Amino acid sequence: MITVISGTNRKNNDCRFFAAQYAELLRKHAQEEVRSLFMEEIPYDWIHPDMYEENGQSPSLARLQDEFLLPANKVVYVTPEYNGSYPGVVKLFLDACSVRLYGPTFKGKKAALVGVASGRAGNLRGMDHLTGVLHHVGTIVMPAVLPISRIGQILNDASEIADPATLQAMEKHAKAFLEF
């Protein structure tokens, strides 16, 4: 199974359109199930001082971990640029999931990184930061990351990716990840 994570909890974000498109491209070419996790749609009752205790994980987080991370052999992180990095909610989610079943959640799994930004670097720095964290938890990150820049010019009025070159780059990256 492959999980695609849209890595922001901001309501009405543009990142979700890129994550959804990437998941569709994977479904088009993959021989396995592809699930999508949109961080703005999940419950946030798991953020509390006891979340780092062995028995402190909330049932909602355990369900997300059981449904989206544990059964996945590959995970795609689509993250927007926030203040020169990736959103803190992604780091908090990874930290919270590391309390229970650390090894099976992260070790030896493969990850692909897609950065989206309104600027011109496509969240390259944030993908570097996320790579460091994923390496630390034992995840194998595909060396070829996909920065997508100037997303305001790529999405049309219907919030569809209207740039053929971007769609082509996304499909090429998705195919490479399936072979990784």
LINCORQUI-V928188 format. One record per helix or strand of 3 or more residues. SS is the DSSP state (a for helix, b for strand). FROM is the first residue (numbers start at 1). TO is the last residue. Records with the same first field share a line. If there is no record, write none. Layout:
SS=FROM-TO ; FROM-TO
This chain:
b=2-6 ; 34-38 ; 74-80 ; 110-116 ; 146-148
a=15-29 ; 39-41 ; 49-52 ; 59-69 ; 88-97 ; 102-106 ; 124-136 ; 151-154 ; 164-179
